[in-house]
Amino acid sequence: CSFLLLRCSRSVRRFYEAALQKMFSSFPLDHPLLWDLKVLDPAARLDISPGTVERLGAMFPQLSLSEDRLREELVDYQVTDSKQLPQEDNIDRFWGLLGKDVSFSELPRDRK
């Protein structure tokens, strides 16, 4: 019985190894979109370059924002005191709270 269990475990392991190997060879892990999505990580907000935001804007033309507007939004986000941003580690909740935060959308925009 233990021989069958061991044999079955090895077969299952080989299946998952092959599946992962196929996934890694098929997924576009080096696609710029995946690298640029670091903009969603609040901990990386000071490491985001204007070029990153511009590339994302170009990939999502439905945003209908000019490059100047995207740069302005990035700078506003980066210079905002961390205490004014949601104190949330979960990225989904952080952006959900930030989207609802009226005080953030009303921050002074001295660059306009």
Backbone atoms as SQL, in Angstrom:
CREATE TABLE atoms (id INTEGER PRIMARY KEY, chain TEXT, resi INTEGER, resn TEXT, atom TEXT, x REAL, y REAL, z REAL);
INSERT INTO atoms VALUES
  (1, 'A', 1, 'CYS', 'N', 0.823, -1.187, 0.000),
  (2, 'A', 1, 'CYS', 'CA', 0.000, 0.000, 0.000),
  (3, 'A', 1, 'CYS', 'C', 0.874, 1.261, 0.000),
  (4, 'A', 2, 'SER', 'N', 1.967, 1.258, 0.801),
  (5, 'A', 2, 'SER', 'CA', 2.830, 2.439, 0.846),
  (6, 'A', 2, 'SER', 'C', 3.565, 2.619, -0.486),
  (7, 'A', 3, 'PHE', 'N', 3.839, 1.497, -1.189),
  (8, 'A', 3, 'PHE', 'CA', 4.475, 1.592, -2.496),
  (9, 'A', 3, 'PHE', 'C', 3.557, 2.311, -3.481),
  (10, 'A', 4, 'LEU', 'N', 2.272, 1.963, -3.465),
  (11, 'A', 4, 'LEU', 'CA', 1.301, 2.624, -4.350),
  (12, 'A', 4, 'LEU', 'C', 1.168, 4.112, -4.010),
  (13, 'A', 5, 'LEU', 'N', 1.162, 4.408, -2.737),
  (14, 'A', 5, 'LEU', 'CA', 1.058, 5.799, -2.304),
  (15, 'A', 5, 'LEU', 'C', 2.277, 6.597, -2.763),
  (16, 'A', 6, 'LEU', 'N', 3.454, 6.020, -2.615),
  (17, 'A', 6, 'LEU', 'CA', 4.678, 6.681, -3.044),
  (18, 'A', 6, 'LEU', 'C', 4.671, 6.889, -4.557),
  (19, 'A', 7, 'ARG', 'N', 4.249, 5.878, -5.294),
  (20, 'A', 7, 'ARG', 'CA', 4.193, 5.950, -6.750),
  (21, 'A', 7, 'ARG', 'C', 3.191, 7.021, -7.188),
  (22, 'A', 8, 'CYS', 'N', 2.051, 7.054, -6.535),
  (23, 'A', 8, 'CYS', 'CA', 1.020, 8.049, -6.843),
  (24, 'A', 8, 'CYS', 'C', 1.538, 9.457, -6.525),
  (25, 'A', 9, 'SER', 'N', 2.212, 9.617, -5.410),
  (26, 'A', 9, 'SER', 'CA', 2.760, 10.919, -5.016),
  (27, 'A', 9, 'SER', 'C', 3.769, 11.406, -6.045),
  (28, 'A', 10, 'ARG', 'N', 4.596, 10.506, -6.536),
  (29, 'A', 10, 'ARG', 'CA', 5.579, 10.888, -7.552),
  (30, 'A', 10, 'ARG', 'C', 4.897, 11.310, -8.851),
  (31, 'A', 11, 'SER', 'N', 3.835, 10.609, -9.225),
  (32, 'A', 11, 'SER', 'CA', 3.096, 10.961, -10.440),
  (33, 'A', 11, 'SER', 'C', 2.445, 12.338, -10.296),
  (34, 'A', 12, 'VAL', 'N', 1.865, 12.580, -9.143),
  (35, 'A', 12, 'VAL', 'CA', 1.240, 13.873, -8.893),
  (36, 'A', 12, 'VAL', 'C', 2.297, 14.969, -8.929),
  (37, 'A', 13, 'ARG', 'N', 3.435, 14.716, -8.301),
  (38, 'A', 13, 'ARG', 'CA', 4.517, 15.704, -8.298),
  (39, 'A', 13, 'ARG', 'C', 4.995, 15.996, -9.718),
  (40, 'A', 14, 'ARG', 'N', 5.196, 14.965, -10.529),
  (41, 'A', 14, 'ARG', 'CA', 5.638, 15.159, -11.916),
  (42, 'A', 14, 'ARG', 'C', 4.598, 15.960, -12.708),
  (43, 'A', 15, 'PHE', 'N', 3.314, 15.697, -12.450),
  (44, 'A', 15, 'PHE', 'CA', 2.259, 16.451, -13.119),
  (45, 'A', 15, 'PHE', 'C', 2.379, 17.942, -12.784),
  (46, 'A', 16, 'TYR', 'N', 2.489, 18.265, -11.507),
  (47, 'A', 16, 'TYR', 'CA', 2.567, 19.670, -11.103),
  (48, 'A', 16, 'TYR', 'C', 3.864, 20.335, -11.578),
  (49, 'A', 17, 'GLU', 'N', 4.943, 19.601, -11.592),
  (50, 'A', 17, 'GLU', 'CA', 6.193, 20.151, -12.108),
  (51, 'A', 17, 'GLU', 'C', 6.052, 20.483, -13.588),
  (52, 'A', 18, 'ALA', 'N', 5.435, 19.577, -14.341),
  (53, 'A', 18, 'ALA', 'CA', 5.234, 19.816, -15.777),
  (54, 'A', 18, 'ALA', 'C', 4.281, 20.989, -15.997),
  (55, 'A', 19, 'ALA', 'N', 3.234, 21.066, -15.190),
  (56, 'A', 19, 'ALA', 'CA', 2.277, 22.174, -15.320),
  (57, 'A', 19, 'ALA', 'C', 2.951, 23.515, -15.033),
  (58, 'A', 20, 'LEU', 'N', 3.742, 23.573, -13.978),
  (59, 'A', 20, 'LEU', 'CA', 4.448, 24.809, -13.647),
  (60, 'A', 20, 'LEU', 'C', 5.470, 25.174, -14.721),
  (61, 'A', 21, 'GLN', 'N', 6.157, 24.179, -15.231),
  (62, 'A', 21, 'GLN', 'CA', 7.136, 24.436, -16.278),
  (63, 'A', 21, 'GLN', 'C', 6.443, 25.034, -17.505),
  (64, 'A', 22, 'LYS', 'N', 5.290, 24.497, -17.866),
  (65, 'A', 22, 'LYS', 'CA', 4.521, 25.009, -19.000),
  (66, 'A', 22, 'LYS', 'C', 4.048, 26.440, -18.721),
  (67, 'A', 23, 'MET', 'N', 3.570, 26.676, -17.502),
  (68, 'A', 23, 'MET', 'CA', 3.096, 28.016, -17.146),
  (69, 'A', 23, 'MET', 'C', 4.238, 29.025, -17.256),
  (70, 'A', 24, 'PHE', 'N', 5.389, 28.711, -16.690),
  (71, 'A', 24, 'PHE', 'CA', 6.504, 29.655, -16.718),
  (72, 'A', 24, 'PHE', 'C', 7.004, 29.901, -18.136),
  (73, 'A', 25, 'SER', 'N', 6.923, 28.900, -18.988),
  (74, 'A', 25, 'SER', 'CA', 7.375, 29.104, -20.364),
  (75, 'A', 25, 'SER', 'C', 6.328, 29.841, -21.202),
  (76, 'A', 26, 'SER', 'N', 5.069, 29.838, -20.766),
  (77, 'A', 26, 'SER', 'CA', 3.996, 30.458, -21.539),
  (78, 'A', 26, 'SER', 'C', 3.616, 31.857, -21.063),
  (79, 'A', 27, 'PHE', 'N', 3.712, 32.111, -19.788),
  (80, 'A', 27, 'PHE', 'CA', 3.289, 33.403, -19.242),
  (81, 'A', 27, 'PHE', 'C', 4.297, 34.484, -19.600),
  (82, 'A', 28, 'PRO', 'N', 3.827, 35.662, -19.912),
  (83, 'A', 28, 'PRO', 'CA', 4.734, 36.759, -20.265),
  (84, 'A', 28, 'PRO', 'C', 5.291, 37.444, -19.015),
  (85, 'A', 29, 'LEU', 'N', 6.092, 36.718, -18.242),
  (86, 'A', 29, 'LEU', 'CA', 6.584, 37.246, -16.972),
  (87, 'A', 29, 'LEU', 'C', 7.509, 38.443, -17.139),
  (88, 'A', 30, 'ASP', 'N', 8.034, 38.650, -18.342),
  (89, 'A', 30, 'ASP', 'CA', 8.909, 39.798, -18.558),
  (90, 'A', 30, 'ASP', 'C', 8.182, 40.955, -19.235),
  (91, 'A', 31, 'HIS', 'N', 6.864, 40.871, -19.320),
  (92, 'A', 31, 'HIS', 'CA', 6.073, 41.934, -19.948),
  (93, 'A', 31, 'HIS', 'C', 6.160, 43.210, -19.108),
  (94, 'A', 32, 'PRO', 'N', 6.350, 44.348, -19.746),
  (95, 'A', 32, 'PRO', 'CA', 6.467, 45.608, -19.000),
  (96, 'A', 32, 'PRO', 'C', 5.265, 45.899, -18.093),
  (97, 'A', 33, 'LEU', 'N', 4.090, 45.463, -18.473),
  (98, 'A', 33, 'LEU', 'CA', 2.911, 45.706, -17.646),
  (99, 'A', 33, 'LEU', 'C', 3.084, 45.100, -16.261),
  (100, 'A', 34, 'LEU', 'N', 3.595, 43.889, -16.210),
  (101, 'A', 34, 'LEU', 'CA', 3.788, 43.245, -14.908),
  (102, 'A', 34, 'LEU', 'C', 4.800, 44.007, -14.061),
  (103, 'A', 35, 'TRP', 'N', 5.838, 44.501, -14.671),
  (104, 'A', 35, 'TRP', 'CA', 6.853, 45.261, -13.926),
  (105, 'A', 35, 'TRP', 'C', 6.301, 46.622, -13.487),
  (106, 'A', 36, 'ASP', 'N', 5.524, 47.244, -14.363),
  (107, 'A', 36, 'ASP', 'CA', 5.012, 48.583, -14.069),
  (108, 'A', 36, 'ASP', 'C', 3.866, 48.582, -13.068),
  (109, 'A', 37, 'LEU', 'N', 3.274, 47.440, -12.808),
  (110, 'A', 37, 'LEU', 'CA', 2.180, 47.391, -11.843),
  (111, 'A', 37, 'LEU', 'C', 2.645, 47.641, -10.413),
  (112, 'A', 38, 'LYS', 'N', 3.941, 47.840, -10.240),
  (113, 'A', 38, 'LYS', 'CA', 4.437, 48.203, -8.912),
  (114, 'A', 38, 'LYS', 'C', 3.817, 49.514, -8.455),
  (115, 'A', 39, 'VAL', 'N', 3.238, 50.276, -9.384),
  (116, 'A', 39, 'VAL', 'CA', 2.585, 51.535, -8.998),
  (117, 'A', 39, 'VAL', 'C', 1.447, 51.281, -8.018),
  (118, 'A', 40, 'LEU', 'N', 0.933, 50.071, -7.992),
  (119, 'A', 40, 'LEU', 'CA', -0.166, 49.749, -7.081),
  (120, 'A', 40, 'LEU', 'C', 0.298, 49.504, -5.656),
  (121, 'A', 41, 'ASP', 'N', 1.577, 49.289, -5.467),
  (122, 'A', 41, 'ASP', 'CA', 2.114, 49.008, -4.142),
  (123, 'A', 41, 'ASP', 'C', 2.388, 50.317, -3.407),
  (124, 'A', 42, 'PRO', 'N', 1.609, 50.637, -2.383),
  (125, 'A', 42, 'PRO', 'CA', 1.820, 51.896, -1.666),
  (126, 'A', 42, 'PRO', 'C', 3.238, 52.033, -1.098),
  (127, 'A', 43, 'ALA', 'N', 3.860, 50.931, -0.755),
  (128, 'A', 43, 'ALA', 'CA', 5.209, 50.977, -0.199),
  (129, 'A', 43, 'ALA', 'C', 6.234, 51.419, -1.253),
  (130, 'A', 44, 'ALA', 'N', 5.893, 51.296, -2.519),
  (131, 'A', 44, 'ALA', 'CA', 6.821, 51.650, -3.596),
  (132, 'A', 44, 'ALA', 'C', 6.502, 53.008, -4.207),
  (133, 'A', 45, 'ARG', 'N', 5.616, 53.771, -3.593),
  (134, 'A', 45, 'ARG', 'CA', 5.147, 55.004, -4.242),
  (135, 'A', 45, 'ARG', 'C', 6.258, 56.005, -4.514),
  (136, 'A', 46, 'LEU', 'N', 7.300, 56.023, -3.701),
  (137, 'A', 46, 'LEU', 'CA', 8.390, 56.965, -3.935),
  (138, 'A', 46, 'LEU', 'C', 9.394, 56.458, -4.969),
  (139, 'A', 47, 'ASP', 'N', 9.259, 55.200, -5.351),
  (140, 'A', 47, 'ASP', 'CA', 10.167, 54.602, -6.331),
  (141, 'A', 47, 'ASP', 'C', 9.595, 54.598, -7.742),
  (142, 'A', 48, 'ILE', 'N', 8.422, 55.169, -7.918),
  (143, 'A', 48, 'ILE', 'CA', 7.753, 55.142, -9.218),
  (144, 'A', 48, 'ILE', 'C', 8.260, 56.310, -10.062),
  (145, 'A', 49, 'SER', 'N', 8.657, 56.003, -11.279),
  (146, 'A', 49, 'SER', 'CA', 9.148, 57.059, -12.166),
  (147, 'A', 49, 'SER', 'C', 8.013, 57.552, -13.059),
  (148, 'A', 50, 'PRO', 'N', 8.116, 58.773, -13.549),
  (149, 'A', 50, 'PRO', 'CA', 7.114, 59.258, -14.495),
  (150, 'A', 50, 'PRO', 'C', 7.012, 58.354, -15.729),
  (151, 'A', 51, 'GLY', 'N', 8.138, 57.780, -16.142),
  (152, 'A', 51, 'GLY', 'CA', 8.123, 56.874, -17.295),
  (153, 'A', 51, 'GLY', 'C', 7.239, 55.665, -17.075),
  (154, 'A', 52, 'THR', 'N', 7.225, 55.154, -15.857),
  (155, 'A', 52, 'THR', 'CA', 6.377, 54.009, -15.522),
  (156, 'A', 52, 'THR', 'C', 4.913, 54.381, -15.717),
  (157, 'A', 53, 'VAL', 'N', 4.533, 55.530, -15.202),
  (158, 'A', 53, 'VAL', 'CA', 3.143, 55.976, -15.309),
  (159, 'A', 53, 'VAL', 'C', 2.777, 56.264, -16.761),
  (160, 'A', 54, 'GLU', 'N', 3.706, 56.831, -17.504),
  (161, 'A', 54, 'GLU', 'CA', 3.447, 57.110, -18.918),
  (162, 'A', 54, 'GLU', 'C', 3.255, 55.819, -19.712),
  (163, 'A', 55, 'ARG', 'N', 4.070, 54.802, -19.422),
  (164, 'A', 55, 'ARG', 'CA', 3.909, 53.510, -20.116),
  (165, 'A', 55, 'ARG', 'C', 2.547, 52.903, -19.805),
  (166, 'A', 56, 'LEU', 'N', 2.147, 52.962, -18.524),
  (167, 'A', 56, 'LEU', 'CA', 0.832, 52.427, -18.163),
  (168, 'A', 56, 'LEU', 'C', -0.282, 53.211, -18.850),
  (169, 'A', 57, 'GLY', 'N', -0.136, 54.529, -18.898),
  (170, 'A', 57, 'GLY', 'CA', -1.133, 55.351, -19.581),
  (171, 'A', 57, 'GLY', 'C', -1.252, 54.978, -21.051),
  (172, 'A', 58, 'ALA', 'N', -0.122, 54.687, -21.680),
  (173, 'A', 58, 'ALA', 'CA', -0.133, 54.292, -23.089),
  (174, 'A', 58, 'ALA', 'C', -0.778, 52.914, -23.274),
  (175, 'A', 59, 'MET', 'N', -0.613, 52.031, -22.287),
  (176, 'A', 59, 'MET', 'CA', -1.209, 50.694, -22.381),
  (177, 'A', 59, 'MET', 'C', -2.709, 50.715, -22.129),
  (178, 'A', 60, 'PHE', 'N', -3.187, 51.764, -21.438),
  (179, 'A', 60, 'PHE', 'CA', -4.604, 51.873, -21.105),
  (180, 'A', 60, 'PHE', 'C', -5.152, 53.208, -21.603),
  (181, 'A', 61, 'PRO', 'N', -5.298, 53.338, -22.921),
  (182, 'A', 61, 'PRO', 'CA', -5.759, 54.615, -23.470),
  (183, 'A', 61, 'PRO', 'C', -7.172, 54.998, -23.007),
  (184, 'A', 62, 'GLN', 'N', -7.936, 54.030, -22.524),
  (185, 'A', 62, 'GLN', 'CA', -9.287, 54.328, -22.036),
  (186, 'A', 62, 'GLN', 'C', -9.271, 55.229, -20.808),
  (187, 'A', 63, 'LEU', 'N', -8.095, 55.410, -20.182),
  (188, 'A', 63, 'LEU', 'CA', -7.990, 56.331, -19.058),
  (189, 'A', 63, 'LEU', 'C', -8.176, 57.774, -19.506),
  (190, 'A', 64, 'SER', 'N', -7.891, 58.032, -20.770),
  (191, 'A', 64, 'SER', 'CA', -8.059, 59.365, -21.362),
  (192, 'A', 64, 'SER', 'C', -7.401, 60.465, -20.549),
  (193, 'A', 65, 'LEU', 'N', -6.206, 60.225, -20.057),
  (194, 'A', 65, 'LEU', 'CA', -5.466, 61.247, -19.313),
  (195, 'A', 65, 'LEU', 'C', -4.228, 61.641, -20.110),
  (196, 'A', 66, 'SER', 'N', -3.953, 62.904, -20.132),
  (197, 'A', 66, 'SER', 'CA', -2.753, 63.362, -20.818),
  (198, 'A', 66, 'SER', 'C', -1.533, 62.964, -19.998),
  (199, 'A', 67, 'GLU', 'N', -0.378, 62.962, -20.661),
  (200, 'A', 67, 'GLU', 'CA', 0.862, 62.643, -19.935),
  (201, 'A', 67, 'GLU', 'C', 1.096, 63.649, -18.820),
  (202, 'A', 68, 'ASP', 'N', 0.779, 64.906, -19.080),
  (203, 'A', 68, 'ASP', 'CA', 0.948, 65.929, -18.042),
  (204, 'A', 68, 'ASP', 'C', 0.075, 65.625, -16.835),
  (205, 'A', 69, 'ARG', 'N', -1.152, 65.234, -17.083),
  (206, 'A', 69, 'ARG', 'CA', -2.077, 64.924, -15.978),
  (207, 'A', 69, 'ARG', 'C', -1.593, 63.702, -15.196),
  (208, 'A', 70, 'LEU', 'N', -1.108, 62.691, -15.912),
  (209, 'A', 70, 'LEU', 'CA', -0.586, 61.497, -15.240),
  (210, 'A', 70, 'LEU', 'C', 0.618, 61.847, -14.366),
  (211, 'A', 71, 'ARG', 'N', 1.518, 62.667, -14.906),
  (212, 'A', 71, 'ARG', 'CA', 2.684, 63.085, -14.120),
  (213, 'A', 71, 'ARG', 'C', 2.248, 63.884, -12.894),
  (214, 'A', 72, 'GLU', 'N', 1.282, 64.755, -13.075),
  (215, 'A', 72, 'GLU', 'CA', 0.780, 65.571, -11.971),
  (216, 'A', 72, 'GLU', 'C', 0.164, 64.701, -10.875),
  (217, 'A', 73, 'GLU', 'N', -0.623, 63.711, -11.276),
  (218, 'A', 73, 'GLU', 'CA', -1.234, 62.801, -10.302),
  (219, 'A', 73, 'GLU', 'C', -0.162, 62.030, -9.540),
  (220, 'A', 74, 'LEU', 'N', 0.872, 61.591, -10.264),
  (221, 'A', 74, 'LEU', 'CA', 1.966, 60.858, -9.623),
  (222, 'A', 74, 'LEU', 'C', 2.676, 61.734, -8.593),
  (223, 'A', 75, 'VAL', 'N', 3.001, 62.947, -8.971),
  (224, 'A', 75, 'VAL', 'CA', 3.701, 63.841, -8.052),
  (225, 'A', 75, 'VAL', 'C', 2.830, 64.129, -6.835),
  (226, 'A', 76, 'ASP', 'N', 1.534, 64.393, -7.055),
  (227, 'A', 76, 'ASP', 'CA', 0.626, 64.627, -5.926),
  (228, 'A', 76, 'ASP', 'C', 0.626, 63.437, -4.978),
  (229, 'A', 77, 'TYR', 'N', 0.571, 62.245, -5.542),
  (230, 'A', 77, 'TYR', 'CA', 0.565, 61.018, -4.747),
  (231, 'A', 77, 'TYR', 'C', 1.875, 60.870, -3.972),
  (232, 'A', 78, 'GLN', 'N', 2.992, 61.156, -4.638),
  (233, 'A', 78, 'GLN', 'CA', 4.293, 60.971, -4.002),
  (234, 'A', 78, 'GLN', 'C', 4.590, 62.007, -2.921),
  (235, 'A', 79, 'VAL', 'N', 4.109, 63.228, -3.076),
  (236, 'A', 79, 'VAL', 'CA', 4.426, 64.258, -2.086),
  (237, 'A', 79, 'VAL', 'C', 3.415, 64.314, -0.947),
  (238, 'A', 80, 'THR', 'N', 2.335, 63.562, -1.056),
  (239, 'A', 80, 'THR', 'CA', 1.354, 63.527, 0.017),
  (240, 'A', 80, 'THR', 'C', 1.967, 62.870, 1.247),
  (241, 'A', 81, 'ASP', 'N', 1.783, 63.486, 2.382),
  (242, 'A', 81, 'ASP', 'CA', 2.275, 62.933, 3.637),
  (243, 'A', 81, 'ASP', 'C', 1.651, 61.552, 3.850),
  (244, 'A', 82, 'SER', 'N', 2.456, 60.590, 4.222),
  (245, 'A', 82, 'SER', 'CA', 1.974, 59.222, 4.428),
  (246, 'A', 82, 'SER', 'C', 0.820, 59.155, 5.419),
  (247, 'A', 83, 'LYS', 'N', 0.792, 60.085, 6.365),
  (248, 'A', 83, 'LYS', 'CA', -0.276, 60.085, 7.364),
  (249, 'A', 83, 'LYS', 'C', -1.621, 60.444, 6.757),
  (250, 'A', 84, 'GLN', 'N', -1.619, 61.086, 5.586),
  (251, 'A', 84, 'GLN', 'CA', -2.864, 61.445, 4.919),
  (252, 'A', 84, 'GLN', 'C', -3.395, 60.309, 4.053),
  (253, 'A', 85, 'LEU', 'N', -2.568, 59.308, 3.815),
  (254, 'A', 85, 'LEU', 'CA', -2.973, 58.164, 3.009),
  (255, 'A', 85, 'LEU', 'C', -3.580, 57.090, 3.903),
  (256, 'A', 86, 'PRO', 'N', -4.431, 56.228, 3.341),
  (257, 'A', 86, 'PRO', 'CA', -5.003, 55.148, 4.156),
  (258, 'A', 86, 'PRO', 'C', -3.904, 54.297, 4.783),
  (259, 'A', 87, 'GLN', 'N', -4.079, 53.976, 6.035),
  (260, 'A', 87, 'GLN', 'CA', -3.120, 53.131, 6.754),
  (261, 'A', 87, 'GLN', 'C', -3.578, 51.682, 6.606),
  (262, 'A', 88, 'GLU', 'N', -3.321, 51.123, 5.445),
  (263, 'A', 88, 'GLU', 'CA', -3.825, 49.796, 5.093),
  (264, 'A', 88, 'GLU', 'C', -2.732, 49.048, 4.341),
  (265, 'A', 89, 'ASP', 'N', -2.443, 47.815, 4.769),
  (266, 'A', 89, 'ASP', 'CA', -1.427, 47.004, 4.108),
  (267, 'A', 89, 'ASP', 'C', -1.977, 46.263, 2.888),
  (268, 'A', 90, 'ASN', 'N', -3.261, 45.971, 2.897),
  (269, 'A', 90, 'ASN', 'CA', -3.883, 45.266, 1.778),
  (270, 'A', 90, 'ASN', 'C', -4.042, 46.244, 0.613),
  (271, 'A', 91, 'ILE', 'N', -3.433, 45.926, -0.523),
  (272, 'A', 91, 'ILE', 'CA', -3.431, 46.842, -1.663),
  (273, 'A', 91, 'ILE', 'C', -4.841, 47.146, -2.149),
  (274, 'A', 92, 'ASP', 'N', -5.708, 46.143, -2.227),
  (275, 'A', 92, 'ASP', 'CA', -7.089, 46.371, -2.683),
  (276, 'A', 92, 'ASP', 'C', -7.803, 47.355, -1.774),
  (277, 'A', 93, 'ARG', 'N', -7.684, 47.123, -0.478),
  (278, 'A', 93, 'ARG', 'CA', -8.359, 48.010, 0.471),
  (279, 'A', 93, 'ARG', 'C', -7.748, 49.404, 0.464),
  (280, 'A', 94, 'PHE', 'N', -6.410, 49.483, 0.336),
  (281, 'A', 94, 'PHE', 'CA', -5.741, 50.783, 0.281),
  (282, 'A', 94, 'PHE', 'C', -6.338, 51.637, -0.837),
  (283, 'A', 95, 'TRP', 'N', -6.385, 51.084, -2.056),
  (284, 'A', 95, 'TRP', 'CA', -6.874, 51.862, -3.192),
  (285, 'A', 95, 'TRP', 'C', -8.375, 52.104, -3.098),
  (286, 'A', 96, 'GLY', 'N', -9.106, 51.156, -2.527),
  (287, 'A', 96, 'GLY', 'CA', -10.540, 51.374, -2.316),
  (288, 'A', 96, 'GLY', 'C', -10.787, 52.532, -1.367),
  (289, 'A', 97, 'LEU', 'N', -10.028, 52.569, -0.279),
  (290, 'A', 97, 'LEU', 'CA', -10.156, 53.666, 0.682),
  (291, 'A', 97, 'LEU', 'C', -9.677, 54.985, 0.080),
  (292, 'A', 98, 'LEU', 'N', -8.587, 54.944, -0.664),
  (293, 'A', 98, 'LEU', 'CA', -8.071, 56.158, -1.272),
  (294, 'A', 98, 'LEU', 'C', -9.072, 56.722, -2.283),
  (295, 'A', 99, 'GLY', 'N', -9.715, 55.848, -3.020),
  (296, 'A', 99, 'GLY', 'CA', -10.713, 56.290, -3.993),
  (297, 'A', 99, 'GLY', 'C', -11.919, 56.940, -3.347),
  (298, 'A', 100, 'LYS', 'N', -12.233, 56.552, -2.125),
  (299, 'A', 100, 'LYS', 'CA', -13.371, 57.117, -1.402),
  (300, 'A', 100, 'LYS', 'C', -12.997, 58.337, -0.577),
  (301, 'A', 101, 'ASP', 'N', -11.696, 58.555, -0.391),
  (302, 'A', 101, 'ASP', 'CA', -11.220, 59.616, 0.494),
  (303, 'A', 101, 'ASP', 'C', -11.350, 60.976, -0.183),
  (304, 'A', 102, 'VAL', 'N', -12.351, 61.720, 0.214),
  (305, 'A', 102, 'VAL', 'CA', -12.604, 63.032, -0.369),
  (306, 'A', 102, 'VAL', 'C', -11.446, 63.973, -0.082),
  (307, 'A', 103, 'SER', 'N', -10.844, 63.872, 1.106),
  (308, 'A', 103, 'SER', 'CA', -9.758, 64.793, 1.451),
  (309, 'A', 103, 'SER', 'C', -8.565, 64.615, 0.526),
  (310, 'A', 104, 'PHE', 'N', -8.309, 63.391, 0.051),
  (311, 'A', 104, 'PHE', 'CA', -7.183, 63.197, -0.859),
  (312, 'A', 104, 'PHE', 'C', -7.476, 63.833, -2.207),
  (313, 'A', 105, 'SER', 'N', -8.689, 63.692, -2.692),
  (314, 'A', 105, 'SER', 'CA', -9.016, 64.274, -3.987),
  (315, 'A', 105, 'SER', 'C', -9.089, 65.793, -3.927),
  (316, 'A', 106, 'GLU', 'N', -9.121, 66.345, -2.718),
  (317, 'A', 106, 'GLU', 'CA', -9.187, 67.798, -2.580),
  (318, 'A', 106, 'GLU', 'C', -7.866, 68.412, -2.126),
  (319, 'A', 107, 'LEU', 'N', -6.789, 67.626, -2.192),
  (320, 'A', 107, 'LEU', 'CA', -5.482, 68.175, -1.809),
  (321, 'A', 107, 'LEU', 'C', -5.129, 69.311, -2.747),
  (322, 'A', 108, 'PRO', 'N', -4.440, 70.319, -2.239),
  (323, 'A', 108, 'PRO', 'CA', -4.065, 71.438, -3.102),
  (324, 'A', 108, 'PRO', 'C', -3.186, 70.974, -4.243),
  (325, 'A', 109, 'ARG', 'N', -3.449, 71.499, -5.399),
  (326, 'A', 109, 'ARG', 'CA', -2.686, 71.145, -6.601),
  (327, 'A', 109, 'ARG', 'C', -2.014, 72.412, -7.097),
  (328, 'A', 110, 'ASP', 'N', -0.862, 72.699, -6.521),
  (329, 'A', 110, 'ASP', 'CA', -0.189, 73.931, -6.870),
  (330, 'A', 110, 'ASP', 'C', 0.546, 73.848, -8.206),
  (331, 'A', 111, 'ARG', 'N', 0.477, 72.698, -8.871),
  (332, 'A', 111, 'ARG', 'CA', 1.153, 72.552, -10.155),
  (333, 'A', 111, 'ARG', 'C', 0.227, 72.809, -11.326),
  (334, 'A', 112, 'LYS', 'N', -1.042, 73.098, -11.075),
  (335, 'A', 112, 'LYS', 'CA', -1.997, 73.316, -12.174),
  (336, 'A', 112, 'LYS', 'C', -1.884, 74.706, -12.724);
